[in-house]
Amino acid sequence: MLYFVATPIGNLYDLSPRAIEVLNEVDAIAAEDTRRTRKLLTHFYIKTKLFSFHQHNERAGTEKIITKLQEGKSIAVVSDSGMPLISDAGQLLAEKLWKEKIEYTCIPGASAVEVALVMSGMPTDKFRFLGFAPRDKKEYAEFLKSALSESITTIIFESPKRLLKTLENISTIDSLRQIAVARELTKIHEKVVRGTALEIINCFSDGEVKGECVIVIAPAPKLEDKKAEYNLAEMVEKVRKISGLQHSKAAKIVAVLTGISKREIYNKTTLKS
């Protein structure tokens, strides 16, 4: 039997009694970082054997786990924090388990995605999770464009080193969009801030950002809401002043930023100029 076991995202006491029981009773634990997991196990007096299973050895690790299961062993899979498979190794293993008709189950627990969503105050009826932003420049640009385009709440992960850069890029795409940034969730220094990207940048300008961050992005406004929300004449004028472009070209840029047609922006702002 295999168990995908959720581990705490910060506070050790979020590890459930059921998870403790499973981690105690299995023959071995496949861990993303054995040193980090050993500290968790030691806290709960768990002495189960560990072996490494992470994104860099996922294929070989999957075969190792399948072999152990076929030998009648019981295995638990854990990540450093939260639920395995969510932006961590395990997808290949889950597919293999289905293919080989090997029984497995999931021991639920804390999730940074769900905690950040609740703490953000954003709409929770519909949401999507996009994982970490890619490092390739072209893919990164498309990723952010997608993250800001849907009319449902969007959640992404970001490293502390890239947080401010991502916030700057979000501000460039949509300076008015409400977002929330959550870090150190469930820990003593838990911090959740909400506002525009620029406002949040100012919140983190006093020191180094620490700990992986969760960014929650408010749904993209519907077209009619955008028209009411944006001061089109002011936006066109700002673009003209910054770029020195003619009115029509400035209107084209504002059209890209707002999703409102260039013709409508040009007509409305020409009448007001």
Stockholm file with secondary structure:
# STOCKHOLM 1.0

chainA/1-273         MLYFVATPIGNLYDLSPRAIEVLNEVDAIAAEDTRRTRKLLTHFYIKTKLFSFHQHNERAGTEKIITKLQEGKSIAVVSDSGMPLISDAGQLLAEKLWKEKIEYTCIPGASAVEVALVMSGMPTDKFRFLGFAPRDKKEYAEFLKSALSESITTIIFESPKRLLKTLENISTIDSLRQIAVARELTKIHEKVVRGTALEIINCFSDGEVKGECVIVIAPAPKLEDKKAEYNLAEMVEKVRKISGLQHSKAAKIVAVLTGISKREIYNKTTLKS
#=GR chainA/1-273 SS CEEEECBCSSCGGGSCHHHHHHHHHSSEEEESSHHHHHHHHHHTTCCCEEEECCTTSHHHHHHHHHHHHHTTCCEEEECSSBCTTSSSSCHHHHHHHHHTTCCEEEECCCCHHHHHHHHHTCCCSSEEEEEECCSSHHHHHHHHHHHTTSSSEEEEEECTTTHHHHHHHHHHHCTTCCEEEEESTTSTTCEEEEECHHHHHHHTTTSCCCSCEEEEECCCCCHHHHHHHCCHHHHHHHHHHHHCCCHHHHHHHHHHHHCCCHHHHHHHHHHHC
#=GC SS_cons         CEEEECBCSSCGGGSCHHHHHHHHHSSEEEESSHHHHHHHHHHTTCCCEEEECCTTSHHHHHHHHHHHHHTTCCEEEECSSBCTTSSSSCHHHHHHHHHTTCCEEEECCCCHHHHHHHHHTCCCSSEEEEEECCSSHHHHHHHHHHHTTSSSEEEEEECTTTHHHHHHHHHHHCTTCCEEEEESTTSTTCEEEEECHHHHHHHTTTSCCCSCEEEEECCCCCHHHHHHHCCHHHHHHHHHHHHCCCHHHHHHHHHHHHCCCHHHHHHHHHHHC
//
